[in-house]
Amino acid sequence: MSGRTTAQAFVERFLLPVLQGREFLLGTPLGSAEFEELVRELQTTPEIFEPVELHLQRRAREMLHPAPLIDFDSAALRLSIALHQALFAAHASAARGRVSRARLAALAGDLDRLITQIPAPRTAAHLVKHHLLVEPLLRMFRADTKVFFTAGSKSFFGEPVRWLRLPFRWQVQVEQTVGTDVLVHLAQGPMGAPTMALLARSPLTLLLRPDRLLKSLSFEGLDLVFVEQSLCRYVTHELIDRGLIAAMPGLAHAFSSLAGKVSENGKGPQKASLQRTLVLSAQFLLALALTNEFWLGNGRQQHLEVRYEPPSRTLSFEPPAVTPEEAQRGETDGAQRVLLAKDGWAIIACLLSRVDRIVDRIEFPAADRNLAALRRLNLRIASLSGQLGESMTRMESLFSRVLPTCPLPFAPIDQ
């Protein structure tokens, strides 16, 4: 965004295309003068950001009812600028090594300081707004092309192939294009830590994508999601659509981490707050599992992934592709996710064992169908008992300390 970096250029060339999922123009990082100019223009000419507000408003209607008024404020601007700065590490010049590690480290420090200025979401509307601004990062792929010719090869990172610059143009043998996962690429470099910190400013994004951010997810700060019915329904549907198998390791890690904090804390307001969040997250997890079974038993199979249909494969532990966090730590085998997946189904089993004792008190909207869903889920978990040995032992021990009785109510999140 060199030369004329105004709010209008920032919106038209970068922000709006990013939010709409289109190709966008990524320039050099914004300097302090350009940052101040954007802040000033937000205050003096806010109409420039109206197209962004309209887009966010339309998306928010899908998630919250009644739809909130989305205001593009200074926090939203800082999130957008932080996203722009982080993405520079995926720019062609940085990918080719033309940007020194010292400069990238300095940019990472600046980005860290910028992120600390972004307040945590305080309302459901703030959660949704932060999510809509940050979530595109999880869907970005850079089209990298490598051209092989008789004298060697040349790579192009997210840019068109410049044929006139290639030697022996008439003897090109192979042109190969691959999609580079931008978030994984960022996690492996100097921008890894601030990029993960940026994602942490959107707790709703972490909840919606535990398949990609399994150890970043924390249930603390998500009470707003669990108590807001329309938003909780949206999250449930999204997680089931993407596949509960992929989501389970991240959900298990978040729940067991929270339960560990409850166990370690003594008495006082902090423990009471953590306990409330633990109860809400337990309700959410079991309602999520029951909703999955409810849909499967009521003609919604086509809405789910095919791998959910055979019971023997329903609770698979096969690790998916590498996550950004694993790339950051240099882990590639997914072994930790397999263990967490088993912990996740052990958590569901512990919750189910407590539901059985109060099943007559569950307020289901359609009792017969939902009790059938509960029985099917029990059968699925029972079929895995041989694989959940150590996980069941650990989770039962944890539950006996922090959640000895079952919180109410438990029911599928009805559509």
VMD Tcl script that draws the C-alpha trace (Angstrom):
set ca {
  {0.00 0.00 0.00}
  {2.92 2.27 -0.80}
  {2.48 5.81 -2.03}
  {-1.08 6.81 -1.26}
  {-2.12 4.95 1.87}
  {-5.45 6.48 2.83}
  {-8.47 4.92 4.48}
  {-10.14 4.66 1.09}
  {-7.19 2.77 -0.42}
  {-6.96 0.53 2.65}
  {-10.64 -0.38 2.40}
  {-10.84 -0.81 -1.37}
  {-7.55 -2.59 -2.02}
  {-7.19 -4.68 1.11}
  {-9.88 -4.84 3.78}
  {-13.08 -5.26 1.77}
  {-11.62 -7.86 -0.64}
  {-10.24 -9.83 2.34}
  {-13.61 -9.86 4.10}
  {-15.42 -10.84 0.89}
  {-12.99 -13.66 0.11}
  {-11.61 -12.07 -3.07}
  {-8.05 -11.54 -4.25}
  {-6.52 -8.52 -2.56}
  {-3.54 -6.23 -2.88}
  {-0.97 -6.66 -0.11}
  {1.64 -3.94 0.13}
  {4.43 -3.13 2.54}
  {3.65 -2.79 6.25}
  {2.04 0.43 7.39}
  {4.31 2.94 9.06}
  {3.41 5.02 12.12}
  {2.40 8.01 9.96}
  {0.08 5.85 7.85}
  {-1.40 4.27 10.96}
  {-2.15 7.70 12.46}
  {-3.67 8.80 9.14}
  {-6.05 5.85 9.16}
  {-7.10 6.55 12.76}
  {-7.67 10.23 11.91}
  {-9.74 9.41 8.82}
  {-11.88 6.98 10.81}
  {-12.78 9.88 13.10}
  {-13.20 12.59 10.45}
  {-14.61 10.65 7.47}
  {-16.24 7.48 8.88}
  {-18.36 7.11 5.74}
  {-15.31 5.63 4.00}
  {-15.77 2.54 6.18}
  {-19.51 2.20 5.50}
  {-19.05 -0.60 2.89}
  {-17.18 -2.59 5.54}
  {-19.90 -1.96 8.12}
  {-22.60 -3.07 5.65}
  {-20.72 -6.28 4.89}
  {-20.23 -7.04 8.59}
  {-23.89 -6.29 9.25}
  {-25.02 -8.77 6.59}
  {-22.77 -11.49 7.98}
  {-23.80 -10.77 11.57}
  {-27.44 -11.46 10.67}
  {-26.50 -15.08 10.02}
  {-25.12 -15.45 13.54}
  {-27.17 -13.31 15.91}
  {-30.92 -12.68 16.19}
  {-31.93 -9.94 16.38}
  {-28.96 -8.72 14.35}
  {-26.84 -6.19 16.26}
  {-25.70 -2.85 14.89}
  {-22.08 -3.36 13.81}
  {-19.95 -0.26 14.28}
  {-16.49 -0.13 12.69}
  {-14.72 1.47 15.63}
  {-11.07 1.98 16.61}
  {-10.78 -1.63 17.91}
  {-12.02 -2.95 14.55}
  {-9.54 -0.72 12.74}
  {-6.66 -1.97 14.88}
  {-7.68 -5.59 14.23}
  {-7.72 -4.88 10.49}
  {-4.33 -3.19 10.56}
  {-2.88 -6.00 12.65}
  {-4.10 -8.51 10.05}
  {-2.45 -6.47 7.28}
  {0.86 -6.26 9.17}
  {0.92 -9.98 9.96}
  {0.29 -10.93 6.35}
  {3.44 -9.17 5.20}
  {5.42 -12.24 6.30}
  {3.61 -14.10 3.49}
  {4.44 -11.39 0.91}
  {6.51 -12.47 -2.08}
  {9.51 -10.34 -1.03}
  {9.54 -11.92 2.44}
  {9.04 -15.42 1.00}
  {12.09 -14.94 -1.23}
  {14.24 -13.91 1.73}
  {14.60 -10.32 0.56}
  {13.39 -9.05 3.93}
  {15.87 -9.53 6.75}
  {14.92 -11.50 9.84}
  {15.83 -8.42 11.90}
  {13.18 -6.38 10.09}
  {10.60 -9.13 10.46}
  {11.44 -9.37 14.18}
  {10.97 -5.59 14.53}
  {7.62 -5.82 12.71}
  {6.61 -8.68 15.03}
  {7.39 -6.49 18.05}
  {5.33 -3.62 16.62}
  {2.48 -6.03 15.92}
  {2.59 -7.34 19.49}
  {2.27 -3.80 20.84}
  {-0.63 -3.05 18.49}
  {-2.50 -6.20 19.54}
  {-2.24 -5.27 23.23}
  {-4.21 -2.09 22.41}
  {-7.21 -4.11 21.19}
  {-9.74 -4.62 24.01}
  {-11.30 -8.02 24.63}
  {-14.89 -8.44 23.35}
  {-17.45 -7.44 25.99}
  {-20.72 -8.31 24.25}
  {-22.01 -10.92 21.81}
  {-21.96 -8.27 19.08}
  {-18.28 -7.56 19.80}
  {-17.52 -11.29 19.64}
  {-19.15 -11.53 16.23}
  {-17.40 -8.41 14.91}
  {-13.95 -9.60 16.02}
  {-14.62 -12.99 14.46}
  {-15.68 -11.59 11.10}
  {-12.55 -9.43 10.90}
  {-10.07 -12.14 11.93}
  {-11.59 -15.33 10.48}
  {-10.48 -14.73 6.85}
  {-6.92 -15.48 7.98}
  {-7.93 -19.12 8.47}
  {-9.20 -19.40 4.90}
  {-6.27 -17.78 3.07}
  {-4.16 -19.69 0.61}
  {-1.34 -18.25 -1.47}
  {-1.05 -19.56 -5.03}
  {2.64 -20.43 -5.45}
  {3.91 -21.37 -8.90}
  {7.19 -23.07 -9.69}
  {8.35 -23.15 -13.29}
  {10.91 -25.78 -14.34}
  {12.94 -25.25 -17.50}
  {16.10 -26.68 -18.98}
  {18.48 -24.39 -17.08}
  {16.80 -24.67 -13.68}
  {13.64 -23.38 -12.05}
  {12.04 -20.19 -10.75}
  {9.37 -19.65 -8.08}
  {6.59 -17.08 -7.88}
  {4.90 -16.59 -4.48}
  {1.32 -15.43 -4.75}
  {2.05 -13.43 -7.89}
  {1.55 -13.91 -11.64}
  {4.26 -15.72 -13.57}
  {6.45 -13.14 -15.30}
  {7.19 -15.04 -18.47}
  {9.35 -12.31 -20.01}
  {11.80 -12.55 -17.12}
  {12.33 -16.28 -17.50}
  {15.40 -17.50 -19.38}
  {14.86 -20.14 -22.04}
  {11.20 -19.25 -22.17}
  {10.62 -21.58 -25.12}
  {12.01 -24.59 -23.24}
  {9.72 -24.58 -20.18}
  {9.09 -28.19 -19.20}
  {6.74 -28.05 -16.17}
  {4.62 -25.38 -14.51}
  {3.46 -26.43 -11.03}
  {1.07 -24.41 -8.84}
  {0.29 -25.26 -5.22}
  {-1.81 -23.56 -2.55}
  {0.25 -22.53 0.48}
  {-1.72 -22.32 3.73}
  {-0.98 -18.74 4.80}
  {-1.66 -19.30 8.50}
  {0.67 -22.32 8.69}
  {3.30 -20.31 6.79}
  {3.03 -17.41 9.25}
  {3.14 -19.73 12.29}
  {6.50 -21.13 11.21}
  {8.23 -17.74 10.99}
  {9.01 -14.69 13.16}
  {5.36 -13.57 12.90}
  {4.12 -16.82 14.46}
  {3.66 -15.61 18.04}
  {1.97 -12.28 17.23}
  {-0.26 -13.98 14.66}
  {-1.51 -16.43 17.29}
  {-1.96 -13.48 19.68}
  {-4.07 -11.77 17.02}
  {-6.30 -14.84 16.72}
  {-6.63 -14.94 20.51}
  {-8.34 -11.52 20.31}
  {-11.25 -13.35 18.68}
  {-12.41 -16.08 21.10}
  {-15.37 -16.89 18.84}
  {-13.00 -17.70 15.95}
  {-11.09 -20.11 18.18}
  {-14.34 -21.80 19.21}
  {-15.54 -22.13 15.61}
  {-12.23 -23.55 14.34}
  {-10.81 -25.91 16.98}
  {-9.81 -28.17 14.09}
  {-7.12 -25.64 13.16}
  {-6.40 -23.94 16.50}
  {-6.81 -26.76 18.97}
  {-4.50 -25.55 21.76}
  {-5.36 -21.87 21.41}
  {-9.01 -22.39 22.33}
  {-10.03 -21.43 25.86}
  {-13.60 -21.54 27.16}
  {-12.89 -18.57 29.42}
  {-14.58 -15.49 27.99}
  {-17.08 -17.56 25.99}
  {-19.96 -17.44 28.50}
  {-21.58 -14.90 26.16}
  {-21.72 -17.55 23.41}
  {-23.10 -20.28 25.65}
  {-25.95 -18.13 27.01}
  {-26.88 -16.38 23.73}
  {-29.22 -18.91 22.12}
  {-28.97 -17.82 18.48}
  {-25.18 -17.56 18.57}
  {-24.83 -20.89 20.38}
  {-27.06 -22.52 17.75}
  {-24.92 -21.05 14.95}
  {-21.70 -22.34 16.56}
  {-23.20 -25.81 17.05}
  {-24.32 -26.07 13.44}
  {-20.95 -24.86 12.15}
  {-18.98 -27.36 14.24}
  {-21.18 -30.26 13.14}
  {-21.04 -29.18 9.50}
  {-17.24 -29.15 9.59}
  {-17.13 -32.47 11.42}
  {-17.24 -33.16 15.14}
  {-14.33 -35.57 14.73}
  {-11.97 -32.77 13.69}
  {-13.26 -30.40 16.40}
  {-13.07 -32.82 19.33}
  {-9.32 -32.54 20.19}
  {-9.52 -28.75 20.54}
  {-12.75 -28.88 22.54}
  {-11.28 -31.54 24.84}
  {-8.13 -29.51 25.45}
  {-10.14 -26.38 26.29}
  {-12.46 -28.24 28.68}
  {-9.75 -30.19 30.52}
  {-7.61 -27.01 30.85}
  {-10.55 -25.15 32.37}
  {-11.37 -28.06 34.69}
  {-7.72 -28.09 35.80}
  {-7.93 -24.40 36.70}
  {-11.11 -24.99 38.70}
  {-9.39 -27.84 40.55}
  {-6.30 -25.76 41.35}
  {-8.12 -22.61 42.53}
  {-9.27 -22.37 46.12}
  {-12.29 -20.31 47.02}
  {-13.35 -16.85 45.97}
  {-14.93 -14.97 43.07}
  {-12.42 -16.24 40.53}
  {-13.22 -19.88 41.28}
  {-16.96 -19.14 41.20}
  {-16.57 -17.54 37.78}
  {-14.51 -20.46 36.49}
  {-17.04 -22.95 37.84}
  {-19.87 -21.15 36.07}
  {-17.93 -21.27 32.79}
  {-17.16 -24.96 33.36}
  {-20.85 -25.76 33.85}
  {-21.81 -23.79 30.74}
  {-19.10 -25.45 28.64}
  {-20.16 -28.91 29.91}
  {-23.73 -28.15 28.86}
  {-22.47 -26.98 25.49}
  {-20.32 -30.06 24.82}
  {-23.03 -32.57 25.62}
  {-25.66 -30.56 23.77}
  {-23.29 -30.52 20.78}
  {-22.88 -34.32 20.84}
  {-26.63 -34.83 21.28}
  {-27.46 -32.42 18.47}
  {-25.18 -34.39 16.17}
  {-27.06 -37.60 17.04}
  {-30.40 -35.81 16.80}
  {-29.66 -34.70 13.25}
  {-28.39 -38.12 12.26}
  {-31.59 -39.72 13.48}
  {-33.94 -37.21 11.88}
  {-33.04 -37.04 8.23}
  {-30.09 -34.65 8.45}
  {-27.39 -37.10 7.36}
  {-26.88 -35.24 4.11}
  {-25.96 -32.20 6.16}
  {-22.97 -33.98 7.66}
  {-19.80 -35.51 6.34}
  {-20.13 -39.00 4.89}
  {-17.66 -40.39 7.43}
  {-20.27 -39.90 10.15}
  {-22.61 -42.53 8.70}
  {-20.84 -45.85 9.49}
  {-20.88 -46.29 13.31}
  {-17.44 -47.91 13.26}
  {-15.92 -44.73 11.83}
  {-18.04 -42.17 13.65}
  {-15.54 -41.61 16.46}
  {-12.35 -41.90 14.47}
  {-9.00 -40.86 15.94}
  {-7.15 -40.40 12.66}
  {-5.23 -37.10 12.80}
  {-6.03 -34.49 10.12}
  {-3.46 -32.29 8.36}
  {-0.89 -30.33 10.34}
  {-2.27 -27.35 12.30}
  {-0.60 -23.91 12.54}
  {0.33 -24.56 16.19}
  {1.98 -27.86 15.30}
  {3.87 -26.16 12.48}
  {5.08 -23.56 14.99}
  {6.35 -26.30 17.32}
  {7.72 -28.49 14.52}
  {5.25 -31.33 15.18}
  {3.93 -33.13 12.12}
  {2.60 -36.53 13.21}
  {-0.61 -35.37 14.94}
  {-0.04 -37.78 17.86}
  {-1.13 -35.19 20.42}
  {-4.42 -34.71 18.59}
  {-5.15 -38.43 18.73}
  {-4.75 -38.40 22.52}
  {-6.90 -35.29 22.85}
  {-9.59 -36.83 20.65}
  {-9.80 -39.78 23.01}
  {-9.97 -37.36 25.96}
  {-12.84 -35.59 24.20}
  {-14.98 -38.68 23.86}
  {-14.07 -39.66 27.44}
  {-15.42 -36.26 28.55}
  {-18.67 -36.94 26.67}
  {-18.83 -40.37 28.31}
  {-18.40 -38.82 31.78}
  {-21.18 -36.33 31.07}
  {-23.44 -39.10 29.77}
  {-22.92 -41.17 32.92}
  {-24.22 -38.24 34.91}
  {-27.14 -37.57 32.58}
  {-28.40 -41.15 33.00}
  {-29.14 -40.48 36.65}
  {-31.41 -37.52 35.89}
  {-32.69 -38.41 32.44}
  {-36.30 -37.99 33.57}
  {-35.61 -34.34 34.36}
  {-34.25 -33.38 30.92}
  {-36.55 -30.92 29.20}
  {-36.44 -32.01 25.57}
  {-38.62 -30.25 22.99}
  {-39.54 -33.63 21.44}
  {-38.91 -36.16 24.18}
  {-39.10 -39.45 22.25}
  {-36.80 -38.42 19.42}
  {-34.28 -36.78 21.71}
  {-34.15 -39.62 24.18}
  {-33.47 -41.86 21.19}
  {-30.55 -39.57 20.30}
  {-29.28 -39.91 23.85}
  {-29.45 -43.70 23.67}
  {-27.64 -43.76 20.30}
  {-24.88 -41.57 21.68}
  {-24.53 -43.92 24.67}
  {-24.17 -46.87 22.29}
  {-21.53 -45.10 20.22}
  {-19.49 -44.25 23.31}
  {-19.89 -47.80 24.66}
  {-18.45 -49.18 21.42}
  {-15.25 -47.23 22.13}
  {-14.77 -48.32 25.72}
  {-11.82 -50.48 24.80}
  {-9.97 -47.54 23.25}
  {-10.68 -44.97 25.96}
  {-9.05 -46.74 28.92}
  {-6.43 -44.22 30.10}
  {-8.50 -41.23 28.97}
  {-11.53 -42.48 30.92}
  {-9.46 -42.97 34.07}
  {-8.03 -39.44 33.90}
  {-11.33 -37.78 33.03}
  {-13.30 -39.63 35.73}
  {-10.72 -38.50 38.28}
  {-11.00 -34.91 37.04}
  {-14.81 -34.99 37.03}
  {-14.96 -36.37 40.56}
  {-13.09 -33.26 41.74}
  {-14.69 -30.49 39.71}
  {-18.05 -31.71 38.38}
  {-19.38 -34.50 40.63}
  {-23.02 -33.83 39.67}
  {-24.51 -33.10 36.28}
  {-25.52 -29.49 35.54}
  {-28.93 -28.87 33.97}
  {-30.45 -28.62 31.43}
  {-28.95 -30.88 28.77}
  {-30.72 -31.05 25.43}
  {-29.89 -30.87 21.72}
  {-29.81 -27.32 20.44}
  {-33.03 -27.42 18.45}
  {-33.18 -25.87 15.00}
}
mol new
graphics top color blue
foreach p $ca { graphics top sphere $p radius 0.5 }
foreach p [lrange $ca 0 end-1] q [lrange $ca 1 end] { graphics top cylinder $p $q radius 0.2 }
display resetview
